[in-house]
Amino acid sequence: MKLAMIGSGYVGLVSGACFADFGHEVVCVDKDDKKISDLDKNIMPIFEPGLADLVKRNVEAERLSFSTDLAASVKDCDAIFIAVGTPSRRGDGHADLSYVYAATEEIADSITKPTVIVTKSTVPVGTGDEVEHILEQKQPRERFSVVSNPEFLREGAAIRDFKRPDRIVIGTEDDWSKDVMTEIYRPLFLNESPILFTGRRTAELIKYAANAFLATKITFINEMADLCEKVGADVQEVSRGIGLDNRIGSKFLHAGPGYGGSCFPKDTLALLKTAQDNDSPVRIVEAVVQVNDQRKRAMGRKVIHALGGEVRGKKVALLGLTFKPNTDDMRDAPSIAIAQTLTDAGAEVMAYDPEGMELAQEIMPTVKMASSSYKAAEDADAVVIVTEWDAFRALDLKKLSQVMKGNVLVDLRNIYNPAEVAQTNLAYTSIGRN
């Protein structure tokens, strides 16, 4: 089938490349001339393992192409996916749908045959209705159908998630669009991936409900970690003990400095606003958002406490800046609030991240960047592990202590065994453990 992906960011590019790998003819469209020019040279706008090879293979097979011309790209397509950004709107936290509606306007001016219009972007309940209304102003009703097909891709594992998903959610209102979407995803039937067909509004809400629930699990185990520190328990054993219950499951029960990234922060806020607008408050999610926001700066204070309560004039090294490993995404990363808390208290902050330093430097200009973990740790009074990159899991702790000025190691991801660290001269602090 011939498909167009409007938006060549994280979701659009990964989805477009994977659809092309299934054998569809795909064009990824974006208004950013430089991004499209770079993609034509196989320069990726994001770091995602395996993406450059996947794009290159499908471009060479002439199944994948890139364009800035939306009108020409969508004219003969069987389905058009809208995968533009829906950031939090400044001032009120609502999802900013201006990019979605602008893309819809252009699509409405350009389609010339019956076409399925698919919202791949994360959008609040009722967005599909408005997309349909915009299209109706310029196109006869029989020429289009609007579908919701939310994505569930994890950064760092997006290609695997797309090709072997837990489920595919498709919100449709007619049999025609259901048949088209079934054909698009037909290759995944071979993997027996569950495909859930729902109403359009239900599909839109499923995405927000899923992210809010995962954010709740993260926040819950973080609060249990705080309690463990007070009562002398071990949060990792608590996590394992409850995670072995099949009703709960072990995923997203790893204590840390709080969630960040492109999805959880903005999606929980958007869900809150949708609930408030419909006079149906989701108080659990309200608490999750508040607790998570407070936790990030609390982790900065935890570092200060580990240094004796005073960091003015001291040097702190942060290992890991991105919100999670295997991505260069800095959006709402805990490192931002941690670094700001330390800087506000008078500390000099040095950092190293395998992929995120270029973007991080724009966000935290007062933080100095180093070329390696050990360079960041040179003459540091404390080293703080913020993101659990594999590169930090097997550090030479003896070498680390030798290059440091002080001896404080704060592990905000619990990637080291306290007993092993105790064999060095490092003063070790972790999350939810003695």
Contacts in CASP RR format, 6 or more apart in sequence:
PFRMAT RR
TARGET T0000
AUTHOR 0000-0000-0000
METHOD contacts of the structure
MODEL  1
MKLAMIGSGYVGLVSGACFADFGHEVVCVDKDDKKISDLDKNIMPIFEPG
LADLVKRNVEAERLSFSTDLAASVKDCDAIFIAVGTPSRRGDGHADLSYV
YAATEEIADSITKPTVIVTKSTVPVGTGDEVEHILEQKQPRERFSVVSNP
EFLREGAAIRDFKRPDRIVIGTEDDWSKDVMTEIYRPLFLNESPILFTGR
RTAELIKYAANAFLATKITFINEMADLCEKVGADVQEVSRGIGLDNRIGS
KFLHAGPGYGGSCFPKDTLALLKTAQDNDSPVRIVEAVVQVNDQRKRAMG
RKVIHALGGEVRGKKVALLGLTFKPNTDDMRDAPSIAIAQTLTDAGAEVM
AYDPEGMELAQEIMPTVKMASSSYKAAEDADAVVIVTEWDAFRALDLKKL
SQVMKGNVLVDLRNIYNPAEVAQTNLAYTSIGRN
1 24 0 8 1.000
1 25 0 8 1.000
1 78 0 8 1.000
1 79 0 8 1.000
1 180 0 8 1.000
1 183 0 8 1.000
1 184 0 8 1.000
2 24 0 8 1.000
2 25 0 8 1.000
2 76 0 8 1.000
2 77 0 8 1.000
2 78 0 8 1.000
3 16 0 8 1.000
3 19 0 8 1.000
3 24 0 8 1.000
3 25 0 8 1.000
3 26 0 8 1.000
3 27 0 8 1.000
3 77 0 8 1.000
3 78 0 8 1.000
3 79 0 8 1.000
3 80 0 8 1.000
3 81 0 8 1.000
3 184 0 8 1.000
4 26 0 8 1.000
4 27 0 8 1.000
4 28 0 8 1.000
4 29 0 8 1.000
4 70 0 8 1.000
4 73 0 8 1.000
4 74 0 8 1.000
4 77 0 8 1.000
4 79 0 8 1.000
4 80 0 8 1.000
4 81 0 8 1.000
5 12 0 8 1.000
5 13 0 8 1.000
5 15 0 8 1.000
5 16 0 8 1.000
5 19 0 8 1.000
5 26 0 8 1.000
5 27 0 8 1.000
5 28 0 8 1.000
5 29 0 8 1.000
5 81 0 8 1.000
5 83 0 8 1.000
5 120 0 8 1.000
6 29 0 8 1.000
6 70 0 8 1.000
6 74 0 8 1.000
6 80 0 8 1.000
6 81 0 8 1.000
6 82 0 8 1.000
6 83 0 8 1.000
6 84 0 8 1.000
6 103 0 8 1.000
6 107 0 8 1.000
7 13 0 8 1.000
7 28 0 8 1.000
7 29 0 8 1.000
7 30 0 8 1.000
7 82 0 8 1.000
7 83 0 8 1.000
7 84 0 8 1.000
7 85 0 8 1.000
7 103 0 8 1.000
8 28 0 8 1.000
8 29 0 8 1.000
8 30 0 8 1.000
8 32 0 8 1.000
8 35 0 8 1.000
8 36 0 8 1.000
8 39 0 8 1.000
8 45 0 8 1.000
8 66 0 8 1.000
9 30 0 8 1.000
9 35 0 8 1.000
9 45 0 8 1.000
9 46 0 8 1.000
9 83 0 8 1.000
10 46 0 8 1.000
10 48 0 8 1.000
10 153 0 8 1.000
10 155 0 8 1.000
10 158 0 8 1.000
10 262 0 8 1.000
10 329 0 8 1.000
11 83 0 8 1.000
11 120 0 8 1.000
11 121 0 8 1.000
11 151 0 8 1.000
11 153 0 8 1.000
12 28 0 8 1.000
12 81 0 8 1.000
12 83 0 8 1.000
12 120 0 8 1.000
13 28 0 8 1.000
13 39 0 8 1.000
13 44 0 8 1.000
13 45 0 8 1.000
13 46 0 8 1.000
13 51 0 8 1.000
13 55 0 8 1.000
14 48 0 8 1.000
14 51 0 8 1.000
14 153 0 8 1.000
14 158 0 8 1.000
14 159 0 8 1.000
14 162 0 8 1.000
15 81 0 8 1.000
15 83 0 8 1.000
15 120 0 8 1.000
15 151 0 8 1.000
15 153 0 8 1.000
15 162 0 8 1.000
16 26 0 8 1.000
16 28 0 8 1.000
16 64 0 8 1.000
16 81 0 8 1.000
17 26 0 8 1.000
17 28 0 8 1.000
17 51 0 8 1.000
17 54 0 8 1.000
17 55 0 8 1.000
17 58 0 8 1.000
17 64 0 8 1.000
17 159 0 8 1.000
18 54 0 8 1.000
18 159 0 8 1.000
18 162 0 8 1.000
18 163 0 8 1.000
19 26 0 8 1.000
19 184 0 8 1.000
20 26 0 8 1.000
20 58 0 8 1.000
20 61 0 8 1.000
20 63 0 8 1.000
20 64 0 8 1.000
21 54 0 8 1.000
21 57 0 8 1.000
21 58 0 8 1.000
21 63 0 8 1.000
21 163 0 8 1.000
22 187 0 8 1.000
23 63 0 8 1.000
23 187 0 8 1.000
24 63 0 8 1.000
24 184 0 8 1.000
25 63 0 8 1.000
26 58 0 8 1.000
26 63 0 8 1.000
26 64 0 8 1.000
26 65 0 8 1.000
27 64 0 8 1.000
27 65 0 8 1.000
27 66 0 8 1.000
27 67 0 8 1.000
27 73 0 8 1.000
27 77 0 8 1.000
28 39 0 8 1.000
28 64 0 8 1.000
28 65 0 8 1.000
28 66 0 8 1.000
28 67 0 8 1.000
29 66 0 8 1.000
29 67 0 8 1.000
29 68 0 8 1.000
29 69 0 8 1.000
29 70 0 8 1.000
29 73 0 8 1.000
29 74 0 8 1.000
30 36 0 8 1.000
30 66 0 8 1.000
30 68 0 8 1.000
31 68 0 8 1.000
32 68 0 8 1.000
33 68 0 8 1.000
35 45 0 8 1.000
36 66 0 8 1.000
36 67 0 8 1.000
36 68 0 8 1.000
38 44 0 8 1.000
38 45 0 8 1.000
39 45 0 8 1.000
39 55 0 8 1.000
39 66 0 8 1.000
40 66 0 8 1.000
42 52 0 8 1.000
42 55 0 8 1.000
42 56 0 8 1.000
42 59 0 8 1.000
44 51 0 8 1.000
44 52 0 8 1.000
44 55 0 8 1.000
46 327 0 8 1.000
46 328 0 8 1.000
46 329 0 8 1.000
47 326 0 8 1.000
47 327 0 8 1.000
47 328 0 8 1.000
47 355 0 8 1.000
47 356 0 8 1.000
48 155 0 8 1.000
48 156 0 8 1.000
48 158 0 8 1.000
48 159 0 8 1.000
48 326 0 8 1.000
48 327 0 8 1.000
49 156 0 8 1.000
49 157 0 8 1.000
49 159 0 8 1.000
49 326 0 8 1.000
50 159 0 8 1.000
51 158 0 8 1.000
51 159 0 8 1.000
54 159 0 8 1.000
55 64 0 8 1.000
58 64 0 8 1.000
59 65 0 8 1.000
67 73 0 8 1.000
70 103 0 8 1.000
70 106 0 8 1.000
70 107 0 8 1.000
70 110 0 8 1.000
71 106 0 8 1.000
71 109 0 8 1.000
71 110 0 8 1.000
74 80 0 8 1.000
74 107 0 8 1.000
74 110 0 8 1.000
74 111 0 8 1.000
74 115 0 8 1.000
75 110 0 8 1.000
75 111 0 8 1.000
75 112 0 8 1.000
76 112 0 8 1.000
76 113 0 8 1.000
77 111 0 8 1.000
77 115 0 8 1.000
78 115 0 8 1.000
78 116 0 8 1.000
78 180 0 8 1.000
79 115 0 8 1.000
79 116 0 8 1.000
79 117 0 8 1.000
79 118 0 8 1.000
79 180 0 8 1.000
79 181 0 8 1.000
79 184 0 8 1.000
80 107 0 8 1.000
80 111 0 8 1.000
80 115 0 8 1.000
80 116 0 8 1.000
80 117 0 8 1.000
80 118 0 8 1.000
81 118 0 8 1.000
81 120 0 8 1.000
81 149 0 8 1.000
82 100 0 8 1.000
82 103 0 8 1.000
82 104 0 8 1.000
82 107 0 8 1.000
82 117 0 8 1.000
82 118 0 8 1.000
82 119 0 8 1.000
82 120 0 8 1.000
82 121 0 8 1.000
82 131 0 8 1.000
83 120 0 8 1.000
83 121 0 8 1.000
83 151 0 8 1.000
84 99 0 8 1.000
84 100 0 8 1.000
84 103 0 8 1.000
84 121 0 8 1.000
85 96 0 8 1.000
85 99 0 8 1.000
85 100 0 8 1.000
85 121 0 8 1.000
86 95 0 8 1.000
86 96 0 8 1.000
86 97 0 8 1.000
86 99 0 8 1.000
86 100 0 8 1.000
86 121 0 8 1.000
86 122 0 8 1.000
86 123 0 8 1.000
86 266 0 8 1.000
86 270 0 8 1.000
87 95 0 8 1.000
87 96 0 8 1.000
87 266 0 8 1.000
88 94 0 8 1.000
88 95 0 8 1.000
88 96 0 8 1.000
88 265 0 8 1.000
88 266 0 8 1.000
88 269 0 8 1.000
88 270 0 8 1.000
89 95 0 8 1.000
89 96 0 8 1.000
92 273 0 8 1.000
93 266 0 8 1.000
93 269 0 8 1.000
93 270 0 8 1.000
93 272 0 8 1.000
93 273 0 8 1.000
94 124 0 8 1.000
94 270 0 8 1.000
94 273 0 8 1.000
95 122 0 8 1.000
95 123 0 8 1.000
95 124 0 8 1.000
95 266 0 8 1.000
95 270 0 8 1.000
95 273 0 8 1.000
97 123 0 8 1.000
97 124 0 8 1.000
97 127 0 8 1.000
97 130 0 8 1.000
99 121 0 8 1.000
100 119 0 8 1.000
100 121 0 8 1.000
100 123 0 8 1.000
100 127 0 8 1.000
100 131 0 8 1.000
101 130 0 8 1.000
101 131 0 8 1.000
101 134 0 8 1.000
104 117 0 8 1.000
104 131 0 8 1.000
104 134 0 8 1.000
104 135 0 8 1.000
105 134 0 8 1.000
107 117 0 8 1.000
107 135 0 8 1.000
108 134 0 8 1.000
108 135 0 8 1.000
108 137 0 8 1.000
108 138 0 8 1.000
108 139 0 8 1.000
109 138 0 8 1.000
111 139 0 8 1.000
111 143 0 8 1.000
111 144 0 8 1.000
113 143 0 8 1.000
114 142 0 8 1.000
114 143 0 8 1.000
114 144 0 8 1.000
114 176 0 8 1.000
115 143 0 8 1.000
115 144 0 8 1.000
116 144 0 8 1.000
116 145 0 8 1.000
116 146 0 8 1.000
116 147 0 8 1.000
116 176 0 8 1.000
116 177 0 8 1.000
116 180 0 8 1.000
116 181 0 8 1.000
117 131 0 8 1.000
117 135 0 8 1.000
117 144 0 8 1.000
117 145 0 8 1.000
117 146 0 8 1.000
117 147 0 8 1.000
118 146 0 8 1.000
118 147 0 8 1.000
118 148 0 8 1.000
118 149 0 8 1.000
118 181 0 8 1.000
119 127 0 8 1.000
119 128 0 8 1.000
119 131 0 8 1.000
119 146 0 8 1.000
119 147 0 8 1.000
119 148 0 8 1.000
119 149 0 8 1.000
119 204 0 8 1.000
120 149 0 8 1.000
120 150 0 8 1.000
120 151 0 8 1.000
122 150 0 8 1.000
122 151 0 8 1.000
122 207 0 8 1.000
122 208 0 8 1.000
122 211 0 8 1.000
122 263 0 8 1.000
122 267 0 8 1.000
122 270 0 8 1.000
123 148 0 8 1.000
123 204 0 8 1.000
124 204 0 8 1.000
124 208 0 8 1.000
124 270 0 8 1.000
124 271 0 8 1.000
124 273 0 8 1.000
124 274 0 8 1.000
125 201 0 8 1.000
125 204 0 8 1.000
125 205 0 8 1.000
125 208 0 8 1.000
125 274 0 8 1.000
126 200 0 8 1.000
126 201 0 8 1.000
126 204 0 8 1.000
127 148 0 8 1.000
127 204 0 8 1.000
128 146 0 8 1.000
128 148 0 8 1.000
128 200 0 8 1.000
128 204 0 8 1.000
129 200 0 8 1.000
129 201 0 8 1.000
131 146 0 8 1.000
132 144 0 8 1.000
132 146 0 8 1.000
135 144 0 8 1.000
135 146 0 8 1.000
145 172 0 8 1.000
145 173 0 8 1.000
145 174 0 8 1.000
145 176 0 8 1.000
145 177 0 8 1.000
145 180 0 8 1.000
146 173 0 8 1.000
146 177 0 8 1.000
146 200 0 8 1.000
147 170 0 8 1.000
147 171 0 8 1.000
147 172 0 8 1.000
147 177 0 8 1.000
147 181 0 8 1.000
147 200 0 8 1.000
148 169 0 8 1.000
148 170 0 8 1.000
148 171 0 8 1.000
148 199 0 8 1.000
148 200 0 8 1.000
148 201 0 8 1.000
148 203 0 8 1.000
148 204 0 8 1.000
149 168 0 8 1.000
149 169 0 8 1.000
149 170 0 8 1.000
149 171 0 8 1.000
149 181 0 8 1.000
149 203 0 8 1.000
150 169 0 8 1.000
150 203 0 8 1.000
150 204 0 8 1.000
150 206 0 8 1.000
150 207 0 8 1.000
151 207 0 8 1.000
152 161 0 8 1.000
152 165 0 8 1.000
152 166 0 8 1.000
152 167 0 8 1.000
152 169 0 8 1.000
152 207 0 8 1.000
152 210 0 8 1.000
153 161 0 8 1.000
153 162 0 8 1.000
154 161 0 8 1.000
155 261 0 8 1.000
155 262 0 8 1.000
155 324 0 8 1.000
155 326 0 8 1.000
155 327 0 8 1.000
155 329 0 8 1.000
156 324 0 8 1.000
156 325 0 8 1.000
156 326 0 8 1.000
156 327 0 8 1.000
157 326 0 8 1.000
163 188 0 8 1.000
163 191 0 8 1.000
164 191 0 8 1.000
164 193 0 8 1.000
165 188 0 8 1.000
165 193 0 8 1.000
166 193 0 8 1.000
166 194 0 8 1.000
167 193 0 8 1.000
167 194 0 8 1.000
167 195 0 8 1.000
167 196 0 8 1.000
168 185 0 8 1.000
168 188 0 8 1.000
168 193 0 8 1.000
168 194 0 8 1.000
168 195 0 8 1.000
168 196 0 8 1.000
169 196 0 8 1.000
169 198 0 8 1.000
169 203 0 8 1.000
169 206 0 8 1.000
169 207 0 8 1.000
170 178 0 8 1.000
170 181 0 8 1.000
170 185 0 8 1.000
170 195 0 8 1.000
170 196 0 8 1.000
170 197 0 8 1.000
170 198 0 8 1.000
170 203 0 8 1.000
171 197 0 8 1.000
171 198 0 8 1.000
171 199 0 8 1.000
171 200 0 8 1.000
171 202 0 8 1.000
171 203 0 8 1.000
172 178 0 8 1.000
172 181 0 8 1.000
172 197 0 8 1.000
172 199 0 8 1.000
172 200 0 8 1.000
173 199 0 8 1.000
173 200 0 8 1.000
178 197 0 8 1.000
182 195 0 8 1.000
185 193 0 8 1.000
185 195 0 8 1.000
188 195 0 8 1.000
189 195 0 8 1.000
198 206 0 8 1.000
207 267 0 8 1.000
208 267 0 8 1.000
208 270 0 8 1.000
208 271 0 8 1.000
208 274 0 8 1.000
209 271 0 8 1.000
211 263 0 8 1.000
211 264 0 8 1.000
211 267 0 8 1.000
211 268 0 8 1.000
211 271 0 8 1.000
212 267 0 8 1.000
212 268 0 8 1.000
212 271 0 8 1.000
212 282 0 8 1.000
212 285 0 8 1.000
212 288 0 8 1.000
214 252 0 8 1.000
214 264 0 8 1.000
215 259 0 8 1.000
215 264 0 8 1.000
215 267 0 8 1.000
215 268 0 8 1.000
215 285 0 8 1.000
215 288 0 8 1.000
215 292 0 8 1.000
216 284 0 8 1.000
216 285 0 8 1.000
216 288 0 8 1.000
217 251 0 8 1.000
217 252 0 8 1.000
217 253 0 8 1.000
218 252 0 8 1.000
218 253 0 8 1.000
218 254 0 8 1.000
218 258 0 8 1.000
218 259 0 8 1.000
218 264 0 8 1.000
218 292 0 8 1.000
219 258 0 8 1.000
219 259 0 8 1.000
219 287 0 8 1.000
219 288 0 8 1.000
219 291 0 8 1.000
219 292 0 8 1.000
219 295 0 8 1.000
221 235 0 8 1.000
221 238 0 8 1.000
221 239 0 8 1.000
221 252 0 8 1.000
221 253 0 8 1.000
221 254 0 8 1.000
221 255 0 8 1.000
222 255 0 8 1.000
222 256 0 8 1.000
222 258 0 8 1.000
222 291 0 8 1.000
222 292 0 8 1.000
222 295 0 8 1.000
222 431 0 8 1.000
223 291 0 8 1.000
224 235 0 8 1.000
224 238 0 8 1.000
224 239 0 8 1.000
224 255 0 8 1.000
225 235 0 8 1.000
225 255 0 8 1.000
225 256 0 8 1.000
225 431 0 8 1.000
225 432 0 8 1.000
226 432 0 8 1.000
227 233 0 8 1.000
228 234 0 8 1.000
228 235 0 8 1.000
228 238 0 8 1.000
228 432 0 8 1.000
228 433 0 8 1.000
229 431 0 8 1.000
229 432 0 8 1.000
229 433 0 8 1.000
229 434 0 8 1.000
232 434 0 8 1.000
233 432 0 8 1.000
234 432 0 8 1.000
234 433 0 8 1.000
234 434 0 8 1.000
235 255 0 8 1.000
235 414 0 8 1.000
235 431 0 8 1.000
235 432 0 8 1.000
235 433 0 8 1.000
236 255 0 8 1.000
236 414 0 8 1.000
236 432 0 8 1.000
236 433 0 8 1.000
239 250 0 8 1.000
239 253 0 8 1.000
239 254 0 8 1.000
239 255 0 8 1.000
240 250 0 8 1.000
242 248 0 8 1.000
242 249 0 8 1.000
242 253 0 8 1.000
243 249 0 8 1.000
243 250 0 8 1.000
243 253 0 8 1.000
244 250 0 8 1.000
254 413 0 8 1.000
254 414 0 8 1.000
255 414 0 8 1.000
255 431 0 8 1.000
255 432 0 8 1.000
256 299 0 8 1.000
256 334 0 8 1.000
256 412 0 8 1.000
256 413 0 8 1.000
256 414 0 8 1.000
256 431 0 8 1.000
257 295 0 8 1.000
257 296 0 8 1.000
257 299 0 8 1.000
257 334 0 8 1.000
257 338 0 8 1.000
257 386 0 8 1.000
257 412 0 8 1.000
257 413 0 8 1.000
257 431 0 8 1.000
258 292 0 8 1.000
258 295 0 8 1.000
258 296 0 8 1.000
258 299 0 8 1.000
258 334 0 8 1.000
259 265 0 8 1.000
259 292 0 8 1.000
259 323 0 8 1.000
260 292 0 8 1.000
260 323 0 8 1.000
260 324 0 8 1.000
260 331 0 8 1.000
260 332 0 8 1.000
260 333 0 8 1.000
260 334 0 8 1.000
261 323 0 8 1.000
261 324 0 8 1.000
261 329 0 8 1.000
261 331 0 8 1.000
261 332 0 8 1.000
261 333 0 8 1.000
262 329 0 8 1.000
262 331 0 8 1.000
262 332 0 8 1.000
264 332 0 8 1.000
265 292 0 8 1.000
265 331 0 8 1.000
265 332 0 8 1.000
266 332 0 8 1.000
268 285 0 8 1.000
268 288 0 8 1.000
268 289 0 8 1.000
269 289 0 8 1.000
271 282 0 8 1.000
271 285 0 8 1.000
272 281 0 8 1.000
272 282 0 8 1.000
272 285 0 8 1.000
272 286 0 8 1.000
272 289 0 8 1.000
275 281 0 8 1.000
275 282 0 8 1.000
275 285 0 8 1.000
295 334 0 8 1.000
296 334 0 8 1.000
296 336 0 8 1.000
296 337 0 8 1.000
296 338 0 8 1.000
297 337 0 8 1.000
297 338 0 8 1.000
297 340 0 8 1.000
297 341 0 8 1.000
299 334 0 8 1.000
299 337 0 8 1.000
299 338 0 8 1.000
299 341 0 8 1.000
299 412 0 8 1.000
300 337 0 8 1.000
300 338 0 8 1.000
300 341 0 8 1.000
300 342 0 8 1.000
301 341 0 8 1.000
302 410 0 8 1.000
302 412 0 8 1.000
302 429 0 8 1.000
303 311 0 8 1.000
303 316 0 8 1.000
303 338 0 8 1.000
303 341 0 8 1.000
303 342 0 8 1.000
303 382 0 8 1.000
303 384 0 8 1.000
303 410 0 8 1.000
304 310 0 8 1.000
304 311 0 8 1.000
304 341 0 8 1.000
304 342 0 8 1.000
304 345 0 8 1.000
304 347 0 8 1.000
306 382 0 8 1.000
306 408 0 8 1.000
306 410 0 8 1.000
306 427 0 8 1.000
306 429 0 8 1.000
307 314 0 8 1.000
307 316 0 8 1.000
307 381 0 8 1.000
307 382 0 8 1.000
307 408 0 8 1.000
311 342 0 8 1.000
311 345 0 8 1.000
311 346 0 8 1.000
311 347 0 8 1.000
311 381 0 8 1.000
312 345 0 8 1.000
312 346 0 8 1.000
312 347 0 8 1.000
313 346 0 8 1.000
313 347 0 8 1.000
313 348 0 8 1.000
314 347 0 8 1.000
314 348 0 8 1.000
314 381 0 8 1.000
314 382 0 8 1.000
315 347 0 8 1.000
315 348 0 8 1.000
315 349 0 8 1.000
315 350 0 8 1.000
315 379 0 8 1.000
315 380 0 8 1.000
315 381 0 8 1.000
315 382 0 8 1.000
315 405 0 8 1.000
316 342 0 8 1.000
316 347 0 8 1.000
316 348 0 8 1.000
316 349 0 8 1.000
316 350 0 8 1.000
316 380 0 8 1.000
316 381 0 8 1.000
316 382 0 8 1.000
316 383 0 8 1.000
316 384 0 8 1.000
317 349 0 8 1.000
317 350 0 8 1.000
317 351 0 8 1.000
317 352 0 8 1.000
317 370 0 8 1.000
317 376 0 8 1.000
317 377 0 8 1.000
317 380 0 8 1.000
317 382 0 8 1.000
317 383 0 8 1.000
317 384 0 8 1.000
318 335 0 8 1.000
318 338 0 8 1.000
318 339 0 8 1.000
318 349 0 8 1.000
318 350 0 8 1.000
318 351 0 8 1.000
318 352 0 8 1.000
318 367 0 8 1.000
318 376 0 8 1.000
318 384 0 8 1.000
318 386 0 8 1.000
319 351 0 8 1.000
319 352 0 8 1.000
319 353 0 8 1.000
319 373 0 8 1.000
319 376 0 8 1.000
319 377 0 8 1.000
319 383 0 8 1.000
319 384 0 8 1.000
319 385 0 8 1.000
319 386 0 8 1.000
319 387 0 8 1.000
319 389 0 8 1.000
319 392 0 8 1.000
320 335 0 8 1.000
320 351 0 8 1.000
320 352 0 8 1.000
320 353 0 8 1.000
320 354 0 8 1.000
320 385 0 8 1.000
320 386 0 8 1.000
320 387 0 8 1.000
320 389 0 8 1.000
320 392 0 8 1.000
321 330 0 8 1.000
321 333 0 8 1.000
321 335 0 8 1.000
321 351 0 8 1.000
321 353 0 8 1.000
321 356 0 8 1.000
321 357 0 8 1.000
321 360 0 8 1.000
321 386 0 8 1.000
321 387 0 8 1.000
322 328 0 8 1.000
322 329 0 8 1.000
322 330 0 8 1.000
322 333 0 8 1.000
322 335 0 8 1.000
322 353 0 8 1.000
322 355 0 8 1.000
322 356 0 8 1.000
322 360 0 8 1.000
322 387 0 8 1.000
323 329 0 8 1.000
323 330 0 8 1.000
323 331 0 8 1.000
323 332 0 8 1.000
323 333 0 8 1.000
323 334 0 8 1.000
323 335 0 8 1.000
323 387 0 8 1.000
324 387 0 8 1.000
324 388 0 8 1.000
325 387 0 8 1.000
325 388 0 8 1.000
325 389 0 8 1.000
325 390 0 8 1.000
326 355 0 8 1.000
326 389 0 8 1.000
327 355 0 8 1.000
328 355 0 8 1.000
328 356 0 8 1.000
328 358 0 8 1.000
328 359 0 8 1.000
329 359 0 8 1.000
330 336 0 8 1.000
330 356 0 8 1.000
330 359 0 8 1.000
330 360 0 8 1.000
330 363 0 8 1.000
333 360 0 8 1.000
333 387 0 8 1.000
334 386 0 8 1.000
334 412 0 8 1.000
335 351 0 8 1.000
335 360 0 8 1.000
335 364 0 8 1.000
335 386 0 8 1.000
335 387 0 8 1.000
336 363 0 8 1.000
336 364 0 8 1.000
338 384 0 8 1.000
338 386 0 8 1.000
339 349 0 8 1.000
339 351 0 8 1.000
339 364 0 8 1.000
339 366 0 8 1.000
339 367 0 8 1.000
340 364 0 8 1.000
342 349 0 8 1.000
343 349 0 8 1.000
343 366 0 8 1.000
343 367 0 8 1.000
348 368 0 8 1.000
349 364 0 8 1.000
349 366 0 8 1.000
349 367 0 8 1.000
349 368 0 8 1.000
350 367 0 8 1.000
350 368 0 8 1.000
350 369 0 8 1.000
350 370 0 8 1.000
350 376 0 8 1.000
350 380 0 8 1.000
351 357 0 8 1.000
351 360 0 8 1.000
351 364 0 8 1.000
351 367 0 8 1.000
351 368 0 8 1.000
351 369 0 8 1.000
351 370 0 8 1.000
351 376 0 8 1.000
352 369 0 8 1.000
352 370 0 8 1.000
352 371 0 8 1.000
352 372 0 8 1.000
352 373 0 8 1.000
352 375 0 8 1.000
352 376 0 8 1.000
353 360 0 8 1.000
353 387 0 8 1.000
353 389 0 8 1.000
354 389 0 8 1.000
354 391 0 8 1.000
357 369 0 8 1.000
360 367 0 8 1.000
360 369 0 8 1.000
361 367 0 8 1.000
361 369 0 8 1.000
370 376 0 8 1.000
370 378 0 8 1.000
373 391 0 8 1.000
373 392 0 8 1.000
373 395 0 8 1.000
373 400 0 8 1.000
374 399 0 8 1.000
374 400 0 8 1.000
374 403 0 8 1.000
376 383 0 8 1.000
377 383 0 8 1.000
377 400 0 8 1.000
377 403 0 8 1.000
377 404 0 8 1.000
378 403 0 8 1.000
378 404 0 8 1.000
379 403 0 8 1.000
379 404 0 8 1.000
379 405 0 8 1.000
380 404 0 8 1.000
380 405 0 8 1.000
380 406 0 8 1.000
381 404 0 8 1.000
381 405 0 8 1.000
381 406 0 8 1.000
381 408 0 8 1.000
382 406 0 8 1.000
382 408 0 8 1.000
382 409 0 8 1.000
382 410 0 8 1.000
383 400 0 8 1.000
383 404 0 8 1.000
383 408 0 8 1.000
383 409 0 8 1.000
383 410 0 8 1.000
384 410 0 8 1.000
384 412 0 8 1.000
385 392 0 8 1.000
385 409 0 8 1.000
385 410 0 8 1.000
385 411 0 8 1.000
385 412 0 8 1.000
385 413 0 8 1.000
385 415 0 8 1.000
385 416 0 8 1.000
386 412 0 8 1.000
386 413 0 8 1.000
387 413 0 8 1.000
388 413 0 8 1.000
388 415 0 8 1.000
392 415 0 8 1.000
393 415 0 8 1.000
397 409 0 8 1.000
397 416 0 8 1.000
397 420 0 8 1.000
397 421 0 8 1.000
397 424 0 8 1.000
397 426 0 8 1.000
398 424 0 8 1.000
400 409 0 8 1.000
400 426 0 8 1.000
401 407 0 8 1.000
401 424 0 8 1.000
401 425 0 8 1.000
401 426 0 8 1.000
407 425 0 8 1.000
407 426 0 8 1.000
407 427 0 8 1.000
408 426 0 8 1.000
408 427 0 8 1.000
408 429 0 8 1.000
409 416 0 8 1.000
409 421 0 8 1.000
409 426 0 8 1.000
409 427 0 8 1.000
409 428 0 8 1.000
409 429 0 8 1.000
410 429 0 8 1.000
410 430 0 8 1.000
411 428 0 8 1.000
411 429 0 8 1.000
411 430 0 8 1.000
411 431 0 8 1.000
412 430 0 8 1.000
412 431 0 8 1.000
413 431 0 8 1.000
414 430 0 8 1.000
414 431 0 8 1.000
414 432 0 8 1.000
414 433 0 8 1.000
416 428 0 8 1.000
416 430 0 8 1.000
418 428 0 8 1.000
418 430 0 8 1.000
418 433 0 8 1.000
418 434 0 8 1.000
421 428 0 8 1.000
422 428 0 8 1.000
END
